[in-house]
Amino acid sequence: MRLAILMALWALPILAETDTVQLPSNTEAAPDRWRIPVGIWQRYDNPASRGTETPYKQAPQLWDPYLQSKLKGDLPIFRQDIFMNVTAFSISEFEARSLPKPSGVSTERPNSSEFYGRGDELFYSNNFGLRVDVFRGETAFKPVEWLVRLEPVMNINYTKVEERNILYPNPQRGTDRFRDFVALQEGFLELHLRDLSPNYDFLSSKWGLQSFNADFRGFVFTDTDLGARVFGNADNNHWQYNLIIFDKREKDTYSGLNSFQSRDQYVLVANVYRQDFFAKGYTAQISFLANLDQGNIHYDRNGNIVRPAPLGDVRPHNLDVYYLGWNGDGHIGRLNISHAFYQAFGTDEYNGLAGQRTEINAQMAALELSCDKDWLRPKLSLFYASGDSNAEDNKATGFDTILDNPNFVGGPFTYWVRQGFNLGGTGVALKQPGSLVPNLRTSKTQGQANFVNPGVLIAGLGLEAELTPKLRALVHANYIRFVNTSAIEVALLDRNIREEIGWDFSLGFVYRPLLTDNIIVLAGIGVLIPGGGFRDIYKTAPTPVAGVSSGGGDVDPAYYSGVVSVTLTY
């Protein structure tokens, strides 16, 4: 025993001097596992390419988006499991378009004294945003334990028109307008609640201003708003589910960004997804949505009333509307399929056009079929939203959405989808921008849903072509018609409105010069050739007086929209 103690005392000075572990000569110490370098190697043996074909560089760089950086979550900023991801983006959009426009009280140009004047417009909008995520967790292997996101956005926009009384109620204020707005568009806390299986099936929650899309194509509800969400998955991610309730904020009139003011509207969404539902590659979804819109009076930044709609008998009213939906997206063998069906039901406390309380019973259906042939994808698309056949009874059967942003029948390049049309001097729009349904509401973001509307039927053919790995082309041709024009006839006091809206042709390109999403350029044009129904609406002055000629002239032979959008992301 004494000998062992003496040997231990003799070894203490040696151990004290050895404060580092001796490594083999062919190894290198790393401060942590996040900085373990990839071995240096060269792709080709050709001496001429030496020094130019080394795919993996070693040292992290703070500002380089292609190397490891603390700014994009590659390396921890604190301890070994707290990271930060910073994303800066700019979305610029320039658009030239023509719309049927009234010439106004004081015409801007000679020879535009007829009811509908010159409808050319120029529009520019730019969103500048900064998204900062701070989170804990090894996201390559499992969901984050917690995440905090802040995303301020600044919008500037400019509009130039050719007639007065379009941008301002006062014709003296001119024909152009510049606006800016700053918003905290996203700001939320995500908390991981628990793991449900060894394969990281999980249950999480999200609290605050957050983005959400209720289905695959944005048919009924897609928004960024104040909400509380519980979500997760099961069975090795074969099942996904969401339960979310939004207390919606008022939107800015010009930018569509959020303010901090509540608009007394609540939206509840519950949905369940099942991957490989009956065929591998096909995902099915069922959903329930509730739109509880409390009636109040609200004016936009132009001073125009947007709630309630100034159509028919105007009074504040509540909307309690519910949606049951079945959606699917994916492929069955070689056939790509995307479909949706929604049944809307509920009550409108007082519909101004009907002049009474209405019971809602409306439907929407969509189907897109396509098949890939090498670099080509031809498409067949059908879209149906039911219309109201009697606008003056207590049945509201025209389908409307909560807040849609559909990617269908040509998406952002299609004239019908992209543009909104005012319904003469009625104070409402025939259709909102970025929507498929003609719903006769004042505003997509600030107005209330209206289920006394004409509905729409769209049949289209399209083609997507991967011209190069960087360039994709999209071509679409759509035939569009109203389902029933009773609501328009009551609004315009004209019983001779036909159903045909017309033909819509579009061509667009998507270009990614870096083969990543750091730079995305979209450019395209859409053309609407008006049909009989469109001509009936826009050659007649609204609210005509019996025995007095409406004056107006015929519509243009075609209307156009051309758009260029550039998205820069760092």
VEXDREN-2710 file (C-alpha; in Angstrom, 1 decimal):
% VEXDREN-2710
k/r/px/py/pz
1/MET/0.0/0.0/0.0
2/ARG/2.8/2.4/0.9
3/LEU/4.5/1.7/-2.4
4/ALA/1.4/2.5/-4.4
5/ILE/1.0/5.8/-2.6
6/LEU/4.6/6.8/-3.2
7/MET/4.2/6.0/-7.0
8/ALA/1.1/8.2/-7.2
9/LEU/2.8/11.1/-5.5
10/TRP/5.7/10.7/-7.9
11/ALA/3.4/10.9/-10.9
12/LEU/1.5/14.0/-9.8
13/PRO/4.0/16.5/-11.2
14/ILE/4.1/14.7/-14.5
15/LEU/0.3/14.8/-14.9
16/ALA/0.2/18.4/-13.9
17/GLU/2.6/19.3/-16.7
18/THR/0.5/17.3/-19.3
19/ASP/-2.5/19.6/-19.9
20/THR/-3.2/18.5/-23.5
21/VAL/-3.9/15.2/-25.1
22/GLN/-1.2/14.0/-27.4
23/LEU/-2.7/13.4/-30.9
24/PRO/-1.2/11.3/-33.6
25/SER/0.9/13.2/-36.1
26/ASN/-1.6/12.8/-38.9
27/THR/-4.5/14.3/-37.1
28/GLU/-5.7/17.9/-36.4
29/ALA/-7.6/19.3/-33.4
30/ALA/-11.1/20.8/-34.1
31/PRO/-12.8/23.2/-31.6
32/ASP/-16.2/21.5/-32.2
33/ARG/-17.9/19.2/-34.6
34/TRP/-19.3/22.0/-36.6
35/ARG/-15.9/23.0/-37.8
36/ILE/-14.6/19.6/-38.9
37/PRO/-13.3/20.4/-42.4
38/VAL/-14.0/18.4/-45.6
39/GLY/-10.9/16.9/-47.0
40/ILE/-9.2/18.7/-49.8
41/TRP/-9.6/17.0/-53.1
42/GLN/-9.7/17.8/-56.7
43/ARG/-12.3/16.8/-59.2
44/TYR/-10.1/16.3/-62.3
45/ASP/-6.5/15.0/-62.8
46/ASN/-5.9/17.4/-65.6
47/PRO/-3.0/19.7/-64.5
48/ALA/-4.6/22.6/-66.4
49/SER/-7.6/22.6/-64.1
50/ARG/-5.5/22.4/-60.9
51/GLY/-6.5/25.1/-58.4
52/THR/-9.8/25.9/-60.2
53/GLU/-11.8/22.7/-59.6
54/THR/-11.8/22.3/-55.8
55/PRO/-15.4/22.0/-54.9
56/TYR/-15.1/22.4/-51.1
57/LYS/-13.2/25.2/-49.5
58/GLN/-12.2/24.9/-45.9
59/ALA/-12.5/28.1/-43.9
60/PRO/-16.0/29.5/-42.9
61/GLN/-16.7/33.0/-44.3
62/LEU/-19.1/35.4/-42.6
63/TRP/-20.6/37.0/-45.7
64/ASP/-20.2/34.2/-48.4
65/PRO/-23.6/32.6/-49.0
66/TYR/-22.0/29.4/-50.3
67/LEU/-19.6/28.7/-47.3
68/GLN/-20.2/28.0/-43.7
69/SER/-21.3/31.1/-41.8
70/LYS/-22.8/32.0/-38.4
71/LEU/-25.3/34.2/-40.3
72/LYS/-27.1/31.3/-42.0
73/GLY/-27.2/28.7/-39.2
74/ASP/-24.1/26.6/-40.1
75/LEU/-22.2/27.4/-37.0
76/PRO/-23.5/28.0/-33.4
77/ILE/-23.5/31.5/-32.1
78/PHE/-23.7/30.3/-28.4
79/ARG/-22.8/27.0/-26.8
80/GLN/-23.1/24.1/-29.2
81/ASP/-26.8/24.2/-30.1
82/ILE/-28.0/27.8/-30.5
83/PHE/-27.9/29.2/-34.1
84/MET/-28.9/32.2/-36.0
85/ASN/-30.1/32.4/-39.6
86/VAL/-30.3/35.9/-41.2
87/THR/-32.1/36.3/-44.6
88/ALA/-32.3/39.6/-46.5
89/PHE/-34.6/39.8/-49.5
90/SER/-35.9/42.3/-52.0
91/ILE/-39.0/41.5/-54.2
92/SER/-39.4/44.1/-57.0
93/GLU/-42.4/44.0/-59.3
94/PHE/-43.1/46.2/-62.3
95/GLU/-46.3/45.9/-64.2
96/ALA/-47.9/47.6/-67.2
97/ARG/-51.6/46.8/-67.6
98/SER/-54.9/47.9/-69.2
99/LEU/-58.3/47.8/-67.5
100/PRO/-61.8/49.1/-68.2
101/LYS/-61.8/52.4/-66.4
102/PRO/-64.3/55.2/-66.1
103/SER/-63.2/58.6/-67.4
104/GLY/-64.4/60.3/-64.2
105/VAL/-65.9/63.7/-63.3
106/SER/-63.0/65.6/-64.8
107/THR/-61.4/63.8/-67.7
108/GLU/-57.6/63.8/-67.9
109/ARG/-57.4/63.8/-71.7
110/PRO/-59.6/65.0/-74.6
111/ASN/-61.8/62.5/-76.4
112/SER/-62.3/60.4/-73.2
113/SER/-65.6/61.9/-72.2
114/GLU/-67.4/58.6/-72.7
115/PHE/-68.2/56.6/-69.5
116/TYR/-65.2/54.3/-69.9
117/GLY/-61.9/56.2/-70.6
118/ARG/-58.3/55.2/-71.1
119/GLY/-57.3/52.2/-69.0
120/ASP/-53.6/52.0/-69.2
121/GLU/-51.7/51.8/-65.9
122/LEU/-48.1/51.5/-64.7
123/PHE/-47.4/50.0/-61.3
124/TYR/-44.3/49.4/-59.3
125/SER/-43.9/47.8/-56.0
126/ASN/-40.9/46.7/-53.9
127/ASN/-40.8/44.8/-50.6
128/PHE/-37.5/45.0/-48.7
129/GLY/-37.3/42.6/-45.8
130/LEU/-35.0/41.2/-43.2
131/ARG/-35.7/37.8/-41.5
132/VAL/-33.8/36.9/-38.4
133/ASP/-34.2/33.4/-36.9
134/VAL/-32.6/32.4/-33.6
135/PHE/-33.1/28.8/-32.6
136/ARG/-31.9/25.9/-30.6
137/GLY/-31.6/22.4/-32.0
138/GLU/-29.8/20.3/-34.5
139/THR/-32.2/20.8/-37.4
140/ALA/-30.4/18.3/-39.6
141/PHE/-31.6/15.5/-37.4
142/LYS/-34.7/16.7/-35.5
143/PRO/-37.1/19.6/-35.2
144/VAL/-35.9/22.8/-33.4
145/GLU/-36.5/22.9/-29.6
146/TRP/-37.4/26.6/-29.9
147/LEU/-37.2/29.3/-32.5
148/VAL/-37.8/33.1/-32.5
149/ARG/-38.4/34.9/-35.8
150/LEU/-38.6/38.6/-36.5
151/GLU/-39.3/39.8/-40.1
152/PRO/-39.7/43.6/-40.7
153/VAL/-40.7/44.5/-44.2
154/MET/-40.8/47.9/-45.9
155/ASN/-42.9/48.4/-49.0
156/ILE/-42.8/51.2/-51.5
157/ASN/-45.2/51.4/-54.4
158/TYR/-46.0/53.8/-57.3
159/THR/-49.1/53.9/-59.6
160/LYS/-49.6/55.9/-62.7
161/VAL/-53.0/56.0/-64.5
162/GLU/-54.5/58.0/-67.4
163/GLU/-57.8/59.1/-65.9
164/ARG/-58.7/61.1/-62.9
165/ASN/-61.0/59.8/-60.1
166/ILE/-59.2/56.5/-60.2
167/LEU/-56.6/56.9/-57.5
168/TYR/-58.3/59.6/-55.4
169/PRO/-61.9/60.6/-54.9
170/ASN/-60.8/64.2/-55.5
171/PRO/-59.9/64.6/-59.3
172/GLN/-57.6/67.6/-58.4
173/ARG/-55.1/65.3/-56.9
174/GLY/-53.9/64.0/-60.2
175/THR/-53.2/60.6/-61.9
176/ASP/-50.2/59.2/-60.0
177/ARG/-49.6/58.1/-56.4
178/PHE/-46.5/57.1/-54.3
179/ARG/-46.9/55.3/-51.0
180/ASP/-44.7/53.5/-48.5
181/PHE/-45.4/51.3/-45.5
182/VAL/-43.4/49.5/-42.8
183/ALA/-44.7/46.4/-41.0
184/LEU/-43.6/43.6/-38.8
185/GLN/-44.8/41.0/-41.2
186/GLU/-43.7/38.0/-39.2
187/GLY/-42.8/37.7/-35.5
188/PHE/-43.4/34.5/-33.6
189/LEU/-42.1/32.0/-31.1
190/GLU/-42.0/28.3/-32.0
191/LEU/-41.9/25.8/-29.2
192/HIS/-41.3/22.0/-29.5
193/LEU/-43.8/20.3/-27.3
194/ARG/-42.7/16.7/-27.4
195/ASP/-41.3/13.9/-29.6
196/LEU/-43.8/11.1/-30.4
197/SER/-41.5/8.4/-31.8
198/PRO/-37.8/7.5/-32.2
199/ASN/-38.0/8.7/-35.8
200/TYR/-38.7/12.3/-34.6
201/ASP/-42.5/12.4/-35.2
202/PHE/-43.2/15.4/-33.1
203/LEU/-45.8/17.9/-31.8
204/SER/-44.9/21.6/-31.9
205/SER/-46.6/25.0/-31.5
206/LYS/-46.2/28.5/-33.0
207/TRP/-47.4/31.8/-31.4
208/GLY/-47.5/35.2/-33.1
209/LEU/-47.4/36.7/-36.6
210/GLN/-46.9/33.8/-39.0
211/SER/-47.6/32.6/-42.5
212/PHE/-50.0/29.8/-43.3
213/ASN/-51.5/28.2/-46.4
214/ALA/-54.6/26.1/-45.9
215/ASP/-54.2/23.9/-49.0
216/PHE/-51.8/23.0/-51.8
217/ARG/-52.9/25.8/-54.2
218/GLY/-54.1/28.6/-52.0
219/PHE/-57.7/28.3/-53.1
220/VAL/-59.5/29.5/-49.9
221/PHE/-57.1/30.9/-47.3
222/THR/-53.4/31.9/-47.4
223/ASP/-52.2/34.7/-45.2
224/THR/-49.6/36.0/-42.8
225/ASP/-51.4/37.1/-39.6
226/LEU/-51.5/36.9/-35.8
227/GLY/-52.3/33.3/-34.8
228/ALA/-51.7/30.4/-32.4
229/ARG/-50.9/27.1/-34.1
230/VAL/-50.3/23.5/-33.0
231/PHE/-48.9/21.2/-35.6
232/GLY/-47.0/17.9/-36.0
233/ASN/-46.7/14.6/-37.7
234/ALA/-47.0/10.8/-37.1
235/ASP/-46.2/7.4/-38.6
236/ASN/-42.8/8.4/-40.0
237/ASN/-44.2/11.6/-41.4
238/HIS/-47.0/9.9/-43.3
239/TRP/-49.4/12.0/-41.4
240/GLN/-49.2/15.8/-40.9
241/TYR/-51.8/17.9/-39.1
242/ASN/-52.5/21.6/-38.2
243/LEU/-54.8/23.4/-35.8
244/ILE/-54.6/27.2/-36.0
245/ILE/-56.7/30.2/-35.1
246/PHE/-56.0/33.7/-36.4
247/ASP/-57.0/37.0/-34.9
248/LYS/-56.7/38.9/-38.1
249/ARG/-55.1/42.3/-38.4
250/GLU/-56.1/45.2/-40.6
251/LYS/-54.1/45.3/-43.8
252/ASP/-52.6/48.4/-45.4
253/THR/-54.6/49.5/-48.4
254/TYR/-51.7/49.9/-50.8
255/SER/-49.2/47.3/-49.8
256/GLY/-51.4/44.6/-48.2
257/LEU/-49.0/44.3/-45.3
258/ASN/-50.2/43.9/-41.7
259/SER/-50.9/46.7/-39.2
260/PHE/-51.2/46.1/-35.5
261/GLN/-55.0/46.9/-35.4
262/SER/-57.4/44.0/-35.0
263/ARG/-60.2/43.8/-37.6
264/ASP/-62.5/41.7/-35.4
265/GLN/-62.3/38.7/-37.7
266/TYR/-61.3/35.2/-36.6
267/VAL/-60.2/32.3/-38.8
268/LEU/-59.9/28.7/-37.6
269/VAL/-58.2/26.0/-39.7
270/ALA/-57.9/22.3/-38.9
271/ASN/-56.4/20.0/-41.5
272/VAL/-54.9/16.6/-41.9
273/TYR/-52.5/15.4/-44.6
274/ARG/-51.8/11.8/-45.5
275/GLN/-48.8/10.9/-47.8
276/ASP/-49.0/7.9/-50.1
277/PHE/-52.8/7.8/-49.5
278/PHE/-53.7/5.1/-52.0
279/ALA/-50.8/5.4/-54.3
280/LYS/-47.1/6.2/-53.7
281/GLY/-46.5/9.9/-54.5
282/TYR/-50.1/11.1/-53.9
283/THR/-50.9/13.2/-50.8
284/ALA/-54.5/13.6/-49.6
285/GLN/-55.9/16.4/-47.4
286/ILE/-59.1/17.0/-45.5
287/SER/-59.8/20.3/-43.9
288/PHE/-62.2/22.4/-41.9
289/LEU/-62.2/26.2/-41.9
290/ALA/-64.3/28.8/-40.1
291/ASN/-64.5/32.4/-41.0
292/LEU/-66.1/34.4/-38.2
293/ASP/-66.2/38.0/-39.4
294/GLN/-67.7/40.5/-37.0
295/GLY/-69.5/43.3/-38.8
296/ASN/-68.1/46.9/-38.3
297/ILE/-67.6/50.0/-40.3
298/HIS/-64.2/50.6/-41.9
299/TYR/-62.7/53.0/-44.4
300/ASP/-59.5/52.4/-46.4
301/ARG/-56.6/54.9/-46.7
302/ASN/-58.4/56.5/-49.7
303/GLY/-61.4/57.4/-47.6
304/ASN/-63.6/54.7/-49.3
305/ILE/-65.8/52.5/-47.3
306/VAL/-64.8/48.9/-47.5
307/ARG/-66.9/47.4/-44.7
308/PRO/-69.8/47.0/-45.2
309/ALA/-69.8/46.9/-49.0
310/PRO/-71.7/50.0/-50.5
311/LEU/-73.9/47.7/-52.6
312/GLY/-77.6/47.6/-52.2
313/ASP/-78.9/48.2/-48.7
314/VAL/-75.8/49.1/-46.7
315/ARG/-75.5/48.1/-43.0
316/PRO/-72.9/46.4/-40.8
317/HIS/-73.4/42.6/-40.7
318/ASN/-71.7/39.5/-39.3
319/LEU/-70.5/36.5/-41.3
320/ASP/-70.3/33.0/-39.9
321/VAL/-69.0/30.8/-42.7
322/TYR/-67.7/27.2/-42.6
323/TYR/-65.8/25.2/-45.2
324/LEU/-65.3/21.5/-45.6
325/GLY/-62.5/20.6/-48.0
326/TRP/-60.9/17.6/-49.7
327/ASN/-57.7/18.2/-51.6
328/GLY/-55.1/16.1/-53.3
329/ASP/-51.7/16.6/-54.9
330/GLY/-49.0/14.4/-56.3
331/HIS/-48.9/11.7/-59.0
332/ILE/-50.5/8.3/-59.7
333/GLY/-48.0/6.5/-61.9
334/ARG/-47.1/8.9/-64.7
335/LEU/-50.2/11.0/-64.2
336/ASN/-49.7/14.2/-62.1
337/ILE/-52.9/15.2/-60.4
338/SER/-54.0/18.2/-58.2
339/HIS/-57.6/18.6/-57.2
340/ALA/-59.7/20.4/-54.6
341/PHE/-63.4/20.5/-53.5
342/TYR/-64.9/22.8/-50.9
343/GLN/-68.4/23.0/-49.5
344/ALA/-69.2/26.4/-47.9
345/PHE/-72.2/26.8/-45.5
346/GLY/-73.3/29.2/-42.8
347/THR/-75.1/32.6/-42.5
348/ASP/-74.7/36.2/-43.6
349/GLU/-76.5/38.3/-41.0
350/TYR/-77.5/40.8/-43.7
351/ASN/-76.5/40.8/-47.4
352/GLY/-76.9/44.2/-48.9
353/LEU/-77.5/43.0/-52.4
354/ALA/-80.2/40.5/-51.3
355/GLY/-81.5/43.0/-48.8
356/GLN/-82.0/40.3/-46.1
357/ARG/-80.3/37.6/-44.0
358/THR/-79.0/34.8/-46.3
359/GLU/-78.2/31.1/-45.8
360/ILE/-74.9/30.1/-47.5
361/ASN/-74.7/27.0/-49.6
362/ALA/-71.9/27.2/-52.1
363/GLN/-69.3/24.9/-53.7
364/MET/-65.9/25.1/-55.4
365/ALA/-64.1/22.4/-57.4
366/ALA/-60.7/22.4/-59.2
367/LEU/-58.8/19.7/-61.2
368/GLU/-55.4/19.8/-62.9
369/LEU/-54.0/16.8/-64.8
370/SER/-50.6/16.7/-66.4
371/CYS/-48.0/14.2/-67.6
372/ASP/-44.3/14.7/-67.9
373/LYS/-42.7/14.0/-71.3
374/ASP/-39.0/14.6/-71.0
375/TRP/-38.7/18.4/-70.6
376/LEU/-42.3/19.1/-71.4
377/ARG/-45.4/19.0/-69.1
378/PRO/-48.8/19.5/-70.9
379/LYS/-51.7/20.4/-68.5
380/LEU/-55.5/20.3/-68.5
381/SER/-57.2/22.5/-65.9
382/LEU/-60.8/23.0/-64.8
383/PHE/-62.0/25.4/-62.1
384/TYR/-65.6/25.9/-60.9
385/ALA/-67.1/28.2/-58.3
386/SER/-70.8/28.1/-57.9
387/GLY/-72.9/31.2/-58.7
388/ASP/-76.1/32.7/-57.3
389/SER/-79.1/32.2/-59.6
390/ASN/-81.4/34.5/-57.7
391/ALA/-79.6/37.5/-56.0
392/GLU/-82.8/38.7/-54.3
393/ASP/-83.8/35.6/-52.3
394/ASN/-82.5/34.4/-48.9
395/LYS/-80.2/31.8/-50.5
396/ALA/-76.6/32.7/-51.1
397/THR/-75.1/30.1/-53.4
398/GLY/-72.1/32.0/-55.0
399/PHE/-68.8/30.7/-53.7
400/ASP/-66.3/33.1/-52.1
401/THR/-63.0/32.6/-50.3
402/ILE/-61.6/34.0/-47.0
403/LEU/-58.3/35.3/-48.5
404/ASP/-57.1/33.4/-51.5
405/ASN/-53.9/33.5/-53.5
406/PRO/-54.2/30.7/-56.1
407/ASN/-51.5/29.2/-58.2
408/PHE/-53.7/27.7/-60.9
409/VAL/-54.6/28.0/-64.6
410/GLY/-51.4/30.0/-65.3
411/GLY/-50.9/31.7/-61.9
412/PRO/-49.1/35.1/-61.8
413/PHE/-49.0/35.5/-65.6
414/THR/-52.7/35.0/-66.4
415/TYR/-54.7/38.2/-66.9
416/TRP/-57.9/37.0/-65.2
417/VAL/-56.0/35.7/-62.1
418/ARG/-53.7/38.7/-61.8
419/GLN/-56.1/41.7/-62.4
420/GLY/-59.0/43.1/-60.5
421/PHE/-61.9/44.9/-62.1
422/ASN/-64.1/47.6/-60.6
423/LEU/-67.8/47.1/-61.2
424/GLY/-68.4/50.6/-62.6
425/GLY/-69.6/53.1/-59.9
426/THR/-71.1/50.5/-57.6
427/GLY/-68.3/50.8/-55.0
428/VAL/-67.3/47.1/-55.3
429/ALA/-65.1/45.1/-57.6
430/LEU/-66.3/42.5/-60.1
431/LYS/-63.1/40.5/-59.1
432/GLN/-60.2/41.1/-56.8
433/PRO/-56.5/41.0/-58.0
434/GLY/-54.8/37.7/-57.3
435/SER/-58.0/35.7/-57.2
436/LEU/-60.1/33.4/-59.4
437/VAL/-63.6/34.1/-58.1
438/PRO/-65.7/37.1/-59.1
439/ASN/-67.1/37.9/-55.7
440/LEU/-68.4/41.5/-55.8
441/ARG/-66.6/42.5/-52.7
442/THR/-64.9/45.8/-51.9
443/SER/-61.4/44.5/-51.2
444/LYS/-59.7/41.2/-51.0
445/THR/-57.8/42.1/-47.8
446/GLN/-60.1/44.7/-46.1
447/GLY/-63.6/43.8/-47.3
448/GLN/-65.9/41.0/-46.3
449/ALA/-66.7/37.8/-48.2
450/ASN/-69.8/38.0/-50.4
451/PHE/-71.7/34.8/-51.4
452/VAL/-74.2/36.6/-53.6
453/ASN/-72.0/36.6/-56.7
454/PRO/-72.0/35.2/-60.3
455/GLY/-69.5/32.3/-59.8
456/VAL/-67.1/31.3/-62.6
457/LEU/-66.2/28.4/-64.8
458/ILE/-62.6/28.2/-66.3
459/ALA/-61.3/25.5/-68.7
460/GLY/-57.7/25.7/-69.7
461/LEU/-54.8/24.1/-71.5
462/GLY/-51.2/24.7/-70.5
463/LEU/-47.7/23.7/-71.2
464/GLU/-44.6/24.0/-68.9
465/ALA/-41.2/23.6/-70.6
466/GLU/-37.8/23.2/-69.0
467/LEU/-35.9/25.0/-71.7
468/THR/-32.6/24.9/-69.8
469/PRO/-31.8/24.0/-66.2
470/LYS/-32.0/27.8/-65.5
471/LEU/-35.0/28.8/-67.7
472/ARG/-38.6/27.5/-67.5
473/ALA/-41.5/28.6/-69.8
474/LEU/-45.2/28.5/-69.1
475/VAL/-48.0/28.9/-71.7
476/HIS/-51.7/28.9/-70.9
477/ALA/-55.0/29.4/-72.8
478/ASN/-58.2/29.6/-70.7
479/TYR/-61.8/30.0/-71.6
480/ILE/-63.8/31.8/-68.9
481/ARG/-67.5/32.4/-68.3
482/PHE/-69.8/33.3/-65.4
483/VAL/-72.0/30.6/-64.0
484/ASN/-75.0/32.9/-63.4
485/THR/-75.2/36.7/-63.9
486/SER/-78.2/37.4/-61.6
487/ALA/-76.0/39.2/-59.0
488/ILE/-74.4/41.4/-61.6
489/GLU/-77.8/42.2/-63.2
490/VAL/-79.2/43.3/-59.8
491/ALA/-76.1/45.4/-59.0
492/LEU/-76.2/47.2/-62.4
493/LEU/-80.0/47.2/-62.8
494/ASP/-79.5/45.6/-66.2
495/ARG/-81.2/42.3/-67.0
496/ASN/-79.2/41.6/-70.2
497/ILE/-75.8/40.4/-69.0
498/ARG/-74.5/37.4/-70.8
499/GLU/-72.3/34.7/-69.2
500/GLU/-69.2/34.7/-71.5
501/ILE/-66.2/36.5/-70.0
502/GLY/-63.8/35.7/-72.8
503/TRP/-60.5/34.0/-73.7
504/ASP/-57.3/34.5/-71.6
505/PHE/-53.9/33.8/-73.1
506/SER/-50.6/34.0/-71.2
507/LEU/-46.9/33.4/-71.6
508/GLY/-44.4/33.5/-68.8
509/PHE/-40.7/32.7/-68.0
510/VAL/-39.0/31.8/-64.8
511/TYR/-35.2/32.4/-64.8
512/ARG/-32.8/31.3/-62.1
513/PRO/-29.3/32.4/-63.3
514/LEU/-27.4/30.8/-60.3
515/LEU/-29.5/27.6/-60.3
516/THR/-30.5/28.6/-56.8
517/ASP/-33.2/30.8/-55.3
518/ASN/-30.8/33.6/-54.6
519/ILE/-31.9/35.3/-57.8
520/ILE/-35.3/34.6/-59.4
521/VAL/-36.6/36.6/-62.4
522/LEU/-40.2/36.2/-63.6
523/ALA/-41.4/37.9/-66.8
524/GLY/-44.6/37.4/-68.7
525/ILE/-47.6/38.8/-70.4
526/GLY/-51.3/38.0/-70.3
527/VAL/-54.1/39.0/-72.7
528/LEU/-57.9/38.9/-72.2
529/ILE/-60.1/38.9/-75.3
530/PRO/-63.5/40.0/-73.9
531/GLY/-66.6/37.9/-74.5
532/GLY/-70.2/38.9/-74.5
533/GLY/-70.7/39.1/-70.8
534/PHE/-67.6/41.3/-70.2
535/ARG/-68.7/43.6/-73.0
536/ASP/-72.2/43.9/-71.6
537/ILE/-70.8/45.0/-68.2
538/TYR/-68.2/47.5/-69.4
539/LYS/-70.1/49.2/-72.2
540/THR/-73.0/50.2/-69.9
541/ALA/-72.9/52.9/-67.2
542/PRO/-73.8/51.5/-63.8
543/THR/-77.0/52.5/-62.0
544/PRO/-78.7/53.8/-65.2
545/VAL/-81.7/56.1/-64.9
546/ALA/-84.9/55.0/-66.7
547/GLY/-85.4/56.8/-70.0
548/VAL/-81.8/58.2/-70.0
549/SER/-79.1/56.9/-72.4
550/SER/-76.1/55.5/-70.6
551/GLY/-73.7/57.1/-73.0
552/GLY/-70.7/54.8/-72.9
553/GLY/-68.9/53.0/-75.7
554/ASP/-67.8/49.5/-76.4
555/VAL/-64.8/47.9/-74.5
556/ASP/-61.4/47.5/-76.0
557/PRO/-60.8/44.5/-78.3
558/ALA/-58.2/43.1/-75.9
559/TYR/-56.8/43.9/-72.4
560/TYR/-53.2/43.2/-71.5
561/SER/-50.9/42.9/-68.5
562/GLY/-47.1/42.6/-68.6
563/VAL/-45.1/41.9/-65.5
564/VAL/-41.4/41.7/-64.6
565/SER/-40.5/40.5/-61.1
566/VAL/-37.1/40.2/-59.5
567/THR/-36.5/38.4/-56.2
568/LEU/-33.1/38.8/-54.6
569/THR/-32.3/36.7/-51.5
570/TYR/-29.2/36.6/-49.4
END
